[in-house]
Amino acid sequence: MRKTRVSLDVHQVDVELLRMFNSPSNDDRLRRIAKLALVDIIKSELSEKQRKYIILYYYKGLKIDEIAKQSGVNKSTVSRTLSRARANIARRMKYYIEFGNRFSDEEDW
């Protein structure tokens, strides 16, 4: 079985995850595990503010200045919070990526 190496540099987490999710790889199972892991991490491991900003930025497509205006905070606060959220995601995704091949399927979670 071919292993997929994922860079866990905090600044590259979003790029690597998007690449992994969108690649025409034969390893669809690893992508499914990564997607489930990401959803689980966002729901249960991030602070409320981190979760809110991640959802607004990545899922709703808002820009940092739009999130700041909507939340009533400085752009730097949003930027720092997103950076911390990415770092948290990277640390936790490392576990799922390293141990993901040990799961027989998604029901093992």
Biopython code that builds the backbone (N, CA, C, O; Angstrom):
import numpy as np
from Bio.PDB.StructureBuilder import StructureBuilder

atoms = [
    (1, "MET", "N", (0.843, -1.176, 0.000)),
    (1, "MET", "CA", (0.000, 0.000, 0.000)),
    (1, "MET", "C", (0.892, 1.245, 0.000)),
    (1, "MET", "O", (1.812, 1.359, 0.810)),
    (2, "ARG", "N", (0.618, 2.146, -0.888)),
    (2, "ARG", "CA", (1.387, 3.373, -1.001)),
    (2, "ARG", "C", (0.945, 4.361, 0.067)),
    (2, "ARG", "O", (-0.250, 4.607, 0.227)),
    (3, "LYS", "N", (1.905, 4.934, 0.805)),
    (3, "LYS", "CA", (1.577, 5.922, 1.821)),
    (3, "LYS", "C", (1.614, 7.311, 1.209)),
    (3, "LYS", "O", (2.467, 7.609, 0.372)),
    (4, "THR", "N", (0.692, 8.152, 1.628)),
    (4, "THR", "CA", (0.658, 9.528, 1.179)),
    (4, "THR", "C", (1.315, 10.383, 2.240)),
    (4, "THR", "O", (0.901, 10.363, 3.399)),
    (5, "ARG", "N", (2.326, 11.129, 1.861)),
    (5, "ARG", "CA", (3.016, 11.997, 2.802)),
    (5, "ARG", "C", (2.336, 13.354, 2.785)),
    (5, "ARG", "O", (2.126, 13.939, 1.722)),
    (6, "VAL", "N", (1.998, 13.846, 3.950)),
    (6, "VAL", "CA", (1.323, 15.129, 4.062)),
    (6, "VAL", "C", (2.189, 16.049, 4.886)),
    (6, "VAL", "O", (2.565, 15.712, 6.009)),
    (7, "SER", "N", (2.510, 17.198, 4.346)),
    (7, "SER", "CA", (3.266, 18.193, 5.093)),
    (7, "SER", "C", (2.366, 18.795, 6.153)),
    (7, "SER", "O", (1.227, 19.164, 5.868)),
    (8, "LEU", "N", (2.866, 18.896, 7.369)),
    (8, "LEU", "CA", (2.059, 19.444, 8.441)),
    (8, "LEU", "C", (2.590, 20.786, 8.907)),
    (8, "LEU", "O", (2.352, 21.190, 10.046)),
    (9, "ASP", "N", (3.311, 21.480, 8.032)),
    (9, "ASP", "CA", (3.717, 22.841, 8.312)),
    (9, "ASP", "C", (2.440, 23.662, 8.451)),
    (9, "ASP", "O", (1.573, 23.629, 7.577)),
    (10, "VAL", "N", (2.332, 24.388, 9.539)),
    (10, "VAL", "CA", (1.098, 25.111, 9.847)),
    (10, "VAL", "C", (0.671, 26.010, 8.694)),
    (10, "VAL", "O", (-0.524, 26.146, 8.435)),
    (11, "HIS", "N", (1.606, 26.617, 8.010)),
    (11, "HIS", "CA", (1.255, 27.546, 6.934)),
    (11, "HIS", "C", (0.792, 26.833, 5.671)),
    (11, "HIS", "O", (0.234, 27.460, 4.770)),
    (12, "GLN", "N", (1.021, 25.532, 5.604)),
    (12, "GLN", "CA", (0.639, 24.781, 4.409)),
    (12, "GLN", "C", (-0.523, 23.826, 4.644)),
    (12, "GLN", "O", (-0.911, 23.096, 3.732)),
    (13, "VAL", "N", (-1.085, 23.816, 5.848)),
    (13, "VAL", "CA", (-2.134, 22.846, 6.176)),
    (13, "VAL", "C", (-3.304, 22.936, 5.221)),
    (13, "VAL", "O", (-3.719, 21.924, 4.657)),
    (14, "ASP", "N", (-3.844, 24.130, 5.029)),
    (14, "ASP", "CA", (-5.012, 24.253, 4.175)),
    (14, "ASP", "C", (-4.704, 23.855, 2.740)),
    (14, "ASP", "O", (-5.539, 23.231, 2.085)),
    (15, "VAL", "N", (-3.525, 24.202, 2.238)),
    (15, "VAL", "CA", (-3.138, 23.849, 0.880)),
    (15, "VAL", "C", (-3.012, 22.331, 0.740)),
    (15, "VAL", "O", (-3.502, 21.749, -0.228)),
    (16, "GLU", "N", (-2.355, 21.696, 1.710)),
    (16, "GLU", "CA", (-2.178, 20.248, 1.655)),
    (16, "GLU", "C", (-3.512, 19.511, 1.752)),
    (16, "GLU", "O", (-3.741, 18.544, 1.027)),
    (17, "LEU", "N", (-4.382, 19.960, 2.635)),
    (17, "LEU", "CA", (-5.681, 19.295, 2.774)),
    (17, "LEU", "C", (-6.505, 19.445, 1.507)),
    (17, "LEU", "O", (-7.114, 18.479, 1.048)),
    (18, "LEU", "N", (-6.531, 20.638, 0.938)),
    (18, "LEU", "CA", (-7.269, 20.830, -0.313)),
    (18, "LEU", "C", (-6.696, 19.972, -1.423)),
    (18, "LEU", "O", (-7.442, 19.381, -2.204)),
    (19, "ARG", "N", (-5.367, 19.901, -1.496)),
    (19, "ARG", "CA", (-4.723, 19.076, -2.515)),
    (19, "ARG", "C", (-5.112, 17.612, -2.332)),
    (19, "ARG", "O", (-5.426, 16.917, -3.298)),
    (20, "MET", "N", (-5.087, 17.157, -1.083)),
    (20, "MET", "CA", (-5.409, 15.767, -0.813)),
    (20, "MET", "C", (-6.876, 15.476, -1.128)),
    (20, "MET", "O", (-7.187, 14.428, -1.695)),
    (21, "PHE", "N", (-7.776, 16.386, -0.769)),
    (21, "PHE", "CA", (-9.197, 16.165, -1.009)),
    (21, "PHE", "C", (-9.528, 16.181, -2.495)),
    (21, "PHE", "O", (-10.416, 15.455, -2.942)),
    (22, "ASN", "N", (-8.822, 17.001, -3.260)),
    (22, "ASN", "CA", (-9.176, 17.195, -4.653)),
    (22, "ASN", "C", (-8.335, 16.389, -5.631)),
    (22, "ASN", "O", (-8.593, 16.431, -6.834)),
    (23, "SER", "N", (-7.338, 15.657, -5.150)),
    (23, "SER", "CA", (-6.468, 14.919, -6.062)),
    (23, "SER", "C", (-7.209, 13.717, -6.641)),
    (23, "SER", "O", (-8.047, 13.115, -5.969)),
    (24, "PRO", "N", (-6.897, 13.371, -7.885)),
    (24, "PRO", "CA", (-7.527, 12.198, -8.489)),
    (24, "PRO", "C", (-6.811, 10.921, -8.054)),
    (24, "PRO", "O", (-6.534, 10.042, -8.871)),
    (25, "SER", "N", (-6.520, 10.831, -6.781)),
    (25, "SER", "CA", (-5.780, 9.703, -6.223)),
    (25, "SER", "C", (-6.638, 8.449, -6.197)),
    (25, "SER", "O", (-7.867, 8.517, -6.164)),
    (26, "ASN", "N", (-5.975, 7.316, -6.213)),
    (26, "ASN", "CA", (-6.681, 6.050, -6.070)),
    (26, "ASN", "C", (-7.047, 5.784, -4.625)),
    (26, "ASN", "O", (-7.825, 4.876, -4.333)),
    (27, "ASP", "N", (-6.494, 6.564, -3.727)),
    (27, "ASP", "CA", (-6.718, 6.332, -2.305)),
    (27, "ASP", "C", (-7.890, 7.168, -1.799)),
    (27, "ASP", "O", (-7.712, 8.064, -0.973)),
    (28, "ASP", "N", (-9.092, 6.869, -2.301)),
    (28, "ASP", "CA", (-10.293, 7.584, -1.874)),
    (28, "ASP", "C", (-10.575, 7.363, -0.401)),
    (28, "ASP", "O", (-11.137, 8.234, 0.263)),
    (29, "ARG", "N", (-10.191, 6.213, 0.111)),
    (29, "ARG", "CA", (-10.420, 5.899, 1.512)),
    (29, "ARG", "C", (-9.681, 6.880, 2.425)),
    (29, "ARG", "O", (-10.243, 7.357, 3.411)),
    (30, "LEU", "N", (-8.428, 7.179, 2.097)),
    (30, "LEU", "CA", (-7.656, 8.129, 2.890)),
    (30, "LEU", "C", (-8.293, 9.508, 2.839)),
    (30, "LEU", "O", (-8.328, 10.214, 3.847)),
    (31, "ARG", "N", (-8.794, 9.893, 1.680)),
    (31, "ARG", "CA", (-9.476, 11.197, 1.567)),
    (31, "ARG", "C", (-10.727, 11.220, 2.417)),
    (31, "ARG", "O", (-10.997, 12.222, 3.078)),
    (32, "ARG", "N", (-11.501, 10.143, 2.419)),
    (32, "ARG", "CA", (-12.710, 10.081, 3.253)),
    (32, "ARG", "C", (-12.349, 10.181, 4.734)),
    (32, "ARG", "O", (-13.005, 10.889, 5.497)),
    (33, "ILE", "N", (-11.300, 9.466, 5.127)),
    (33, "ILE", "CA", (-10.859, 9.527, 6.521)),
    (33, "ILE", "C", (-10.420, 10.941, 6.869)),
    (33, "ILE", "O", (-10.752, 11.446, 7.942)),
    (34, "ALA", "N", (-9.678, 11.585, 5.977)),
    (34, "ALA", "CA", (-9.207, 12.945, 6.234)),
    (34, "ALA", "C", (-10.374, 13.926, 6.339)),
    (34, "ALA", "O", (-10.364, 14.814, 7.191)),
    (35, "LYS", "N", (-11.371, 13.768, 5.480)),
    (35, "LYS", "CA", (-12.536, 14.648, 5.547)),
    (35, "LYS", "C", (-13.294, 14.451, 6.853)),
    (35, "LYS", "O", (-13.678, 15.422, 7.506)),
    (36, "LEU", "N", (-13.506, 13.197, 7.232)),
    (36, "LEU", "CA", (-14.192, 12.924, 8.499)),
    (36, "LEU", "C", (-13.391, 13.458, 9.680)),
    (36, "LEU", "O", (-13.952, 14.013, 10.625)),
    (37, "ALA", "N", (-12.078, 13.284, 9.613)),
    (37, "ALA", "CA", (-11.216, 13.781, 10.695)),
    (37, "ALA", "C", (-11.301, 15.295, 10.790)),
    (37, "ALA", "O", (-11.389, 15.844, 11.888)),
    (38, "LEU", "N", (-11.275, 15.971, 9.653)),
    (38, "LEU", "CA", (-11.339, 17.427, 9.651)),
    (38, "LEU", "C", (-12.650, 17.919, 10.252)),
    (38, "LEU", "O", (-12.653, 18.849, 11.058)),
    (39, "VAL", "N", (-13.746, 17.311, 9.871)),
    (39, "VAL", "CA", (-15.049, 17.684, 10.432)),
    (39, "VAL", "C", (-15.064, 17.439, 11.934)),
    (39, "VAL", "O", (-15.542, 18.276, 12.700)),
    (40, "ASP", "N", (-14.544, 16.299, 12.352)),
    (40, "ASP", "CA", (-14.497, 15.974, 13.775)),
    (40, "ASP", "C", (-13.647, 16.985, 14.542)),
    (40, "ASP", "O", (-14.040, 17.434, 15.619)),
    (41, "ILE", "N", (-12.508, 17.339, 14.004)),
    (41, "ILE", "CA", (-11.622, 18.308, 14.658)),
    (41, "ILE", "C", (-12.300, 19.660, 14.764)),
    (41, "ILE", "O", (-12.263, 20.289, 15.822)),
    (42, "ILE", "N", (-12.917, 20.115, 13.689)),
    (42, "ILE", "CA", (-13.585, 21.420, 13.709)),
    (42, "ILE", "C", (-14.707, 21.432, 14.732)),
    (42, "ILE", "O", (-14.876, 22.412, 15.458)),
    (43, "LYS", "N", (-15.472, 20.357, 14.796)),
    (43, "LYS", "CA", (-16.603, 20.301, 15.728)),
    (43, "LYS", "C", (-16.165, 20.190, 17.183)),
    (43, "LYS", "O", (-16.755, 20.826, 18.056)),
    (44, "SER", "N", (-15.142, 19.395, 17.452)),
    (44, "SER", "CA", (-14.868, 19.052, 18.852)),
    (44, "SER", "C", (-13.558, 19.570, 19.430)),
    (44, "SER", "O", (-13.396, 19.580, 20.650)),
    (45, "GLU", "N", (-12.622, 19.998, 18.595)),
    (45, "GLU", "CA", (-11.301, 20.340, 19.114)),
    (45, "GLU", "C", (-10.956, 21.828, 19.053)),
    (45, "GLU", "O", (-10.000, 22.263, 19.695)),
    (46, "LEU", "N", (-11.710, 22.601, 18.302)),
    (46, "LEU", "CA", (-11.420, 24.029, 18.186)),
    (46, "LEU", "C", (-12.261, 24.821, 19.178)),
    (46, "LEU", "O", (-13.339, 24.389, 19.588)),
    (47, "SER", "N", (-11.748, 25.991, 19.556)),
    (47, "SER", "CA", (-12.553, 26.872, 20.397)),
    (47, "SER", "C", (-13.732, 27.393, 19.574)),
    (47, "SER", "O", (-13.746, 27.283, 18.348)),
    (48, "GLU", "N", (-14.693, 27.946, 20.250)),
    (48, "GLU", "CA", (-15.879, 28.458, 19.554)),
    (48, "GLU", "C", (-15.498, 29.525, 18.528)),
    (48, "GLU", "O", (-16.009, 29.532, 17.408)),
    (49, "LYS", "N", (-14.603, 30.417, 18.920)),
    (49, "LYS", "CA", (-14.181, 31.492, 18.011)),
    (49, "LYS", "C", (-13.403, 30.921, 16.817)),
    (49, "LYS", "O", (-13.620, 31.341, 15.680)),
    (50, "GLN", "N", (-12.504, 29.971, 17.071)),
    (50, "GLN", "CA", (-11.760, 29.351, 15.982)),
    (50, "GLN", "C", (-12.695, 28.655, 15.006)),
    (50, "GLN", "O", (-12.558, 28.796, 13.791)),
    (51, "ARG", "N", (-13.641, 27.906, 15.547)),
    (51, "ARG", "CA", (-14.611, 27.195, 14.714)),
    (51, "ARG", "C", (-15.405, 28.185, 13.861)),
    (51, "ARG", "O", (-15.587, 27.969, 12.663)),
    (52, "LYS", "N", (-15.874, 29.267, 14.479)),
    (52, "LYS", "CA", (-16.662, 30.278, 13.759)),
    (52, "LYS", "C", (-15.852, 30.878, 12.603)),
    (52, "LYS", "O", (-16.350, 30.990, 11.483)),
    (53, "TYR", "N", (-14.608, 31.260, 12.883)),
    (53, "TYR", "CA", (-13.789, 31.897, 11.844)),
    (53, "TYR", "C", (-13.410, 30.918, 10.739)),
    (53, "TYR", "O", (-13.378, 31.293, 9.567)),
    (54, "ILE", "N", (-13.124, 29.672, 11.097)),
    (54, "ILE", "CA", (-12.806, 28.658, 10.080)),
    (54, "ILE", "C", (-14.001, 28.456, 9.155)),
    (54, "ILE", "O", (-13.842, 28.394, 7.936)),
    (55, "ILE", "N", (-15.187, 28.354, 9.727)),
    (55, "ILE", "CA", (-16.397, 28.145, 8.918)),
    (55, "ILE", "C", (-16.656, 29.349, 8.023)),
    (55, "ILE", "O", (-16.955, 29.192, 6.839)),
    (56, "LEU", "N", (-16.543, 30.550, 8.583)),
    (56, "LEU", "CA", (-16.778, 31.745, 7.771)),
    (56, "LEU", "C", (-15.740, 31.892, 6.663)),
    (56, "LEU", "O", (-16.078, 32.273, 5.542)),
    (57, "TYR", "N", (-14.495, 31.597, 6.967)),
    (57, "TYR", "CA", (-13.410, 31.794, 6.004)),
    (57, "TYR", "C", (-13.402, 30.711, 4.916)),
    (57, "TYR", "O", (-13.373, 31.023, 3.725)),
    (58, "TYR", "N", (-13.426, 29.445, 5.332)),
    (58, "TYR", "CA", (-13.280, 28.365, 4.350)),
    (58, "TYR", "C", (-14.594, 27.893, 3.749)),
    (58, "TYR", "O", (-14.648, 27.577, 2.560)),
    (59, "TYR", "N", (-15.640, 27.841, 4.537)),
    (59, "TYR", "CA", (-16.897, 27.293, 4.036)),
    (59, "TYR", "C", (-17.814, 28.359, 3.456)),
    (59, "TYR", "O", (-18.511, 28.110, 2.472)),
    (60, "LYS", "N", (-17.820, 29.542, 4.058)),
    (60, "LYS", "CA", (-18.666, 30.627, 3.548)),
    (60, "LYS", "C", (-17.925, 31.529, 2.573)),
    (60, "LYS", "O", (-18.544, 32.316, 1.857)),
    (61, "GLY", "N", (-16.603, 31.419, 2.542)),
    (61, "GLY", "CA", (-15.802, 32.176, 1.584)),
    (61, "GLY", "C", (-15.629, 33.655, 1.908)),
    (61, "GLY", "O", (-15.323, 34.450, 1.020)),
    (62, "LEU", "N", (-15.821, 34.030, 3.168)),
    (62, "LEU", "CA", (-15.636, 35.431, 3.552)),
    (62, "LEU", "C", (-14.155, 35.761, 3.672)),
    (62, "LEU", "O", (-13.339, 34.899, 4.001)),
    (63, "LYS", "N", (-13.819, 37.011, 3.403)),
    (63, "LYS", "CA", (-12.450, 37.487, 3.562)),
    (63, "LYS", "C", (-12.234, 37.884, 5.012)),
    (63, "LYS", "O", (-13.186, 38.101, 5.762)),
    (64, "ILE", "N", (-10.961, 37.975, 5.395)),
    (64, "ILE", "CA", (-10.611, 38.298, 6.779)),
    (64, "ILE", "C", (-11.234, 39.626, 7.208)),
    (64, "ILE", "O", (-11.758, 39.728, 8.318)),
    (65, "ASP", "N", (-11.184, 40.636, 6.350)),
    (65, "ASP", "CA", (-11.759, 41.934, 6.742)),
    (65, "ASP", "C", (-13.284, 41.862, 6.882)),
    (65, "ASP", "O", (-13.859, 42.578, 7.701)),
    (66, "GLU", "N", (-13.937, 41.014, 6.099)),
    (66, "GLU", "CA", (-15.389, 40.829, 6.230)),
    (66, "GLU", "C", (-15.741, 40.132, 7.549)),
    (66, "GLU", "O", (-16.706, 40.496, 8.222)),
    (67, "ILE", "N", (-14.939, 39.127, 7.901)),
    (67, "ILE", "CA", (-15.171, 38.429, 9.174)),
    (67, "ILE", "C", (-14.953, 39.384, 10.338)),
    (67, "ILE", "O", (-15.723, 39.384, 11.299)),
    (68, "ALA", "N", (-13.907, 40.198, 10.255)),
    (68, "ALA", "CA", (-13.598, 41.153, 11.320)),
    (68, "ALA", "C", (-14.737, 42.153, 11.492)),
    (68, "ALA", "O", (-15.159, 42.442, 12.612)),
    (69, "LYS", "N", (-15.223, 42.669, 10.387)),
    (69, "LYS", "CA", (-16.323, 43.637, 10.447)),
    (69, "LYS", "C", (-17.576, 43.000, 11.036)),
    (69, "LYS", "O", (-18.234, 43.597, 11.887)),
    (70, "GLN", "N", (-17.911, 41.794, 10.589)),
    (70, "GLN", "CA", (-19.089, 41.082, 11.068)),
    (70, "GLN", "C", (-18.973, 40.741, 12.556)),
    (70, "GLN", "O", (-19.969, 40.755, 13.279)),
    (71, "SER", "N", (-17.746, 40.435, 13.013)),
    (71, "SER", "CA", (-17.534, 40.032, 14.400)),
    (71, "SER", "C", (-17.220, 41.200, 15.332)),
    (71, "SER", "O", (-17.229, 41.042, 16.552)),
    (72, "GLY", "N", (-16.940, 42.379, 14.754)),
    (72, "GLY", "CA", (-16.620, 43.548, 15.561)),
    (72, "GLY", "C", (-15.238, 43.495, 16.192)),
    (72, "GLY", "O", (-15.040, 43.986, 17.303)),
    (73, "VAL", "N", (-14.274, 42.896, 15.481)),
    (73, "VAL", "CA", (-12.897, 42.798, 15.976)),
    (73, "VAL", "C", (-11.940, 43.290, 14.889)),
    (73, "VAL", "O", (-12.344, 43.530, 13.751)),
    (74, "ASN", "N", (-10.662, 43.437, 15.262)),
    (74, "ASN", "CA", (-9.643, 43.828, 14.292)),
    (74, "ASN", "C", (-9.345, 42.686, 13.325)),
    (74, "ASN", "O", (-9.549, 41.514, 13.643)),
    (75, "LYS", "N", (-8.856, 43.050, 12.136)),
    (75, "LYS", "CA", (-8.452, 42.035, 11.162)),
    (75, "LYS", "C", (-7.342, 41.162, 11.728)),
    (75, "LYS", "O", (-7.296, 39.960, 11.465)),
    (76, "SER", "N", (-6.444, 41.769, 12.508)),
    (76, "SER", "CA", (-5.332, 40.994, 13.070)),
    (76, "SER", "C", (-5.838, 39.920, 14.039)),
    (76, "SER", "O", (-5.241, 38.848, 14.141)),
    (77, "THR", "N", (-6.926, 40.201, 14.744)),
    (77, "THR", "CA", (-7.509, 39.212, 15.652)),
    (77, "THR", "C", (-8.020, 38.011, 14.862)),
    (77, "THR", "O", (-7.796, 36.864, 15.251)),
    (78, "VAL", "N", (-8.696, 38.275, 13.770)),
    (78, "VAL", "CA", (-9.204, 37.195, 12.914)),
    (78, "VAL", "C", (-8.039, 36.406, 12.336)),
    (78, "VAL", "O", (-8.065, 35.175, 12.330)),
    (79, "SER", "N", (-7.026, 37.100, 11.853)),
    (79, "SER", "CA", (-5.867, 36.449, 11.260)),
    (79, "SER", "C", (-5.154, 35.556, 12.278)),
    (79, "SER", "O", (-4.820, 34.412, 11.970)),
    (80, "ARG", "N", (-4.922, 36.069, 13.475)),
    (80, "ARG", "CA", (-4.267, 35.284, 14.526)),
    (80, "ARG", "C", (-5.104, 34.076, 14.928)),
    (80, "ARG", "O", (-4.575, 32.984, 15.133)),
    (81, "THR", "N", (-6.404, 34.279, 15.037)),
    (81, "THR", "CA", (-7.296, 33.172, 15.418)),
    (81, "THR", "C", (-7.299, 32.089, 14.351)),
    (81, "THR", "O", (-7.270, 30.902, 14.674)),
    (82, "LEU", "N", (-7.334, 32.482, 13.087)),
    (82, "LEU", "CA", (-7.264, 31.505, 11.997)),
    (82, "LEU", "C", (-5.929, 30.758, 12.020)),
    (82, "LEU", "O", (-5.891, 29.550, 11.788)),
    (83, "SER", "N", (-4.841, 31.467, 12.298)),
    (83, "SER", "CA", (-3.528, 30.816, 12.382)),
    (83, "SER", "C", (-3.496, 29.788, 13.498)),
    (83, "SER", "O", (-2.984, 28.683, 13.319)),
    (84, "ARG", "N", (-4.041, 30.151, 14.645)),
    (84, "ARG", "CA", (-4.087, 29.211, 15.768)),
    (84, "ARG", "C", (-4.986, 28.012, 15.444)),
    (84, "ARG", "O", (-4.676, 26.877, 15.806)),
    (85, "ALA", "N", (-6.082, 28.277, 14.770)),
    (85, "ALA", "CA", (-6.982, 27.184, 14.387)),
    (85, "ALA", "C", (-6.269, 26.232, 13.427)),
    (85, "ALA", "O", (-6.380, 25.014, 13.568)),
    (86, "ARG", "N", (-5.537, 26.779, 12.453)),
    (86, "ARG", "CA", (-4.794, 25.937, 11.511)),
    (86, "ARG", "C", (-3.746, 25.109, 12.244)),
    (86, "ARG", "O", (-3.545, 23.935, 11.930)),
    (87, "ALA", "N", (-3.078, 25.720, 13.222)),
    (87, "ALA", "CA", (-2.069, 24.989, 14.007)),
    (87, "ALA", "C", (-2.730, 23.850, 14.777)),
    (87, "ALA", "O", (-2.195, 22.742, 14.824)),
    (88, "ASN", "N", (-3.880, 24.112, 15.376)),
    (88, "ASN", "CA", (-4.613, 23.060, 16.096)),
    (88, "ASN", "C", (-5.035, 21.948, 15.150)),
    (88, "ASN", "O", (-4.908, 20.766, 15.469)),
    (89, "ILE", "N", (-5.534, 22.332, 13.995)),
    (89, "ILE", "CA", (-5.951, 21.339, 12.999)),
    (89, "ILE", "C", (-4.749, 20.509, 12.557)),
    (89, "ILE", "O", (-4.848, 19.288, 12.441)),
    (90, "ALA", "N", (-3.619, 21.163, 12.310)),
    (90, "ALA", "CA", (-2.417, 20.450, 11.859)),
    (90, "ALA", "C", (-1.963, 19.435, 12.890)),
    (90, "ALA", "O", (-1.648, 18.295, 12.548)),
    (91, "ARG", "N", (-1.928, 19.843, 14.158)),
    (91, "ARG", "CA", (-1.505, 18.923, 15.214)),
    (91, "ARG", "C", (-2.429, 17.716, 15.298)),
    (91, "ARG", "O", (-1.970, 16.587, 15.470)),
    (92, "ARG", "N", (-3.707, 17.952, 15.179)),
    (92, "ARG", "CA", (-4.656, 16.854, 15.314)),
    (92, "ARG", "C", (-4.753, 16.013, 14.038)),
    (92, "ARG", "O", (-4.957, 14.801, 14.111)),
    (93, "MET", "N", (-4.610, 16.640, 12.884)),
    (93, "MET", "CA", (-4.649, 15.889, 11.625)),
    (93, "MET", "C", (-3.467, 14.939, 11.531)),
    (93, "MET", "O", (-3.568, 13.881, 10.911)),
    (94, "LYS", "N", (-2.357, 15.306, 12.137)),
    (94, "LYS", "CA", (-1.186, 14.437, 12.107)),
    (94, "LYS", "C", (-1.553, 13.065, 12.673)),
    (94, "LYS", "O", (-1.159, 12.039, 12.118)),
    (95, "TYR", "N", (-2.293, 13.045, 13.755)),
    (95, "TYR", "CA", (-2.730, 11.785, 14.353)),
    (95, "TYR", "C", (-3.588, 10.993, 13.376)),
    (95, "TYR", "O", (-3.357, 9.802, 13.170)),
    (96, "TYR", "N", (-4.572, 11.647, 12.775)),
    (96, "TYR", "CA", (-5.483, 10.945, 11.866)),
    (96, "TYR", "C", (-4.759, 10.435, 10.627)),
    (96, "TYR", "O", (-5.049, 9.340, 10.144)),
    (97, "ILE", "N", (-3.813, 11.226, 10.107)),
    (97, "ILE", "CA", (-3.079, 10.810, 8.915)),
    (97, "ILE", "C", (-2.171, 9.632, 9.251)),
    (97, "ILE", "O", (-2.117, 8.655, 8.504)),
    (98, "GLU", "N", (-1.454, 9.721, 10.381)),
    (98, "GLU", "CA", (-0.548, 8.646, 10.769)),
    (98, "GLU", "C", (-1.292, 7.351, 11.064)),
    (98, "GLU", "O", (-0.825, 6.272, 10.701)),
    (99, "PHE", "N", (-2.449, 7.451, 11.721)),
    (99, "PHE", "CA", (-3.158, 6.262, 12.151)),
    (99, "PHE", "C", (-4.362, 5.928, 11.279)),
    (99, "PHE", "O", (-5.048, 4.936, 11.526)),
    (100, "GLY", "N", (-4.624, 6.739, 10.273)),
    (100, "GLY", "CA", (-5.791, 6.530, 9.415)),
    (100, "GLY", "C", (-5.791, 5.206, 8.698)),
    (100, "GLY", "O", (-6.850, 4.612, 8.495)),
    (101, "ASN", "N", (-4.623, 4.730, 8.310)),
    (101, "ASN", "CA", (-4.552, 3.452, 7.594)),
    (101, "ASN", "C", (-4.870, 2.266, 8.487)),
    (101, "ASN", "O", (-5.034, 1.152, 7.991)),
    (102, "ARG", "N", (-4.961, 2.480, 9.791)),
    (102, "ARG", "CA", (-5.281, 1.385, 10.701)),
    (102, "ARG", "C", (-6.773, 1.138, 10.793)),
    (102, "ARG", "O", (-7.200, 0.097, 11.292)),
    (103, "PHE", "N", (-7.587, 2.101, 10.308)),
    (103, "PHE", "CA", (-9.044, 1.945, 10.362)),
    (103, "PHE", "C", (-9.487, 1.094, 9.186)),
    (103, "PHE", "O", (-9.037, 1.303, 8.059)),
    (104, "SER", "N", (-10.361, 0.143, 9.441)),
    (104, "SER", "CA", (-10.843, -0.699, 8.346)),
    (104, "SER", "C", (-11.872, 0.059, 7.499)),
    (104, "SER", "O", (-11.927, -0.132, 6.284)),
    (105, "ASP", "N", (-12.680, 0.910, 8.122)),
    (105, "ASP", "CA", (-13.589, 1.803, 7.407)),
    (105, "ASP", "C", (-14.084, 2.850, 8.389)),
    (105, "ASP", "O", (-13.720, 2.824, 9.565)),
    (106, "GLU", "N", (-14.911, 3.770, 7.913)),
    (106, "GLU", "CA", (-15.333, 4.914, 8.710)),
    (106, "GLU", "C", (-16.109, 4.505, 9.961)),
    (106, "GLU", "O", (-16.098, 5.244, 10.946)),
    (107, "GLU", "N", (-16.776, 3.363, 9.956)),
    (107, "GLU", "CA", (-17.558, 2.954, 11.118)),
    (107, "GLU", "C", (-16.699, 2.658, 12.334)),
    (107, "GLU", "O", (-17.215, 2.622, 13.451)),
    (108, "ASP", "N", (-15.396, 2.445, 12.146)),
    (108, "ASP", "CA", (-14.502, 2.171, 13.265)),
    (108, "ASP", "C", (-14.286, 3.386, 14.142)),
    (108, "ASP", "O", (-13.700, 3.269, 15.219)),
    (109, "TRP", "N", (-14.738, 4.538, 13.713)),
    (109, "TRP", "CA", (-14.521, 5.759, 14.480)),
    (109, "TRP", "C", (-15.464, 5.721, 15.619)),
    (109, "TRP", "O", (-15.488, 6.645, 16.432)),
]
sb = StructureBuilder()
sb.init_structure("model")
sb.init_model(0)
sb.init_chain("A")
sb.init_seg("    ")
for serial, (resi, resn, name, xyz) in enumerate(atoms, 1):
    if name == "N":
        sb.init_residue(resn, " ", resi, " ")
    sb.init_atom(name, np.array(xyz, "f"), 0.0, 1.0, " ", f" {name:<3s}", serial, name[0])
structure = sb.get_structure()
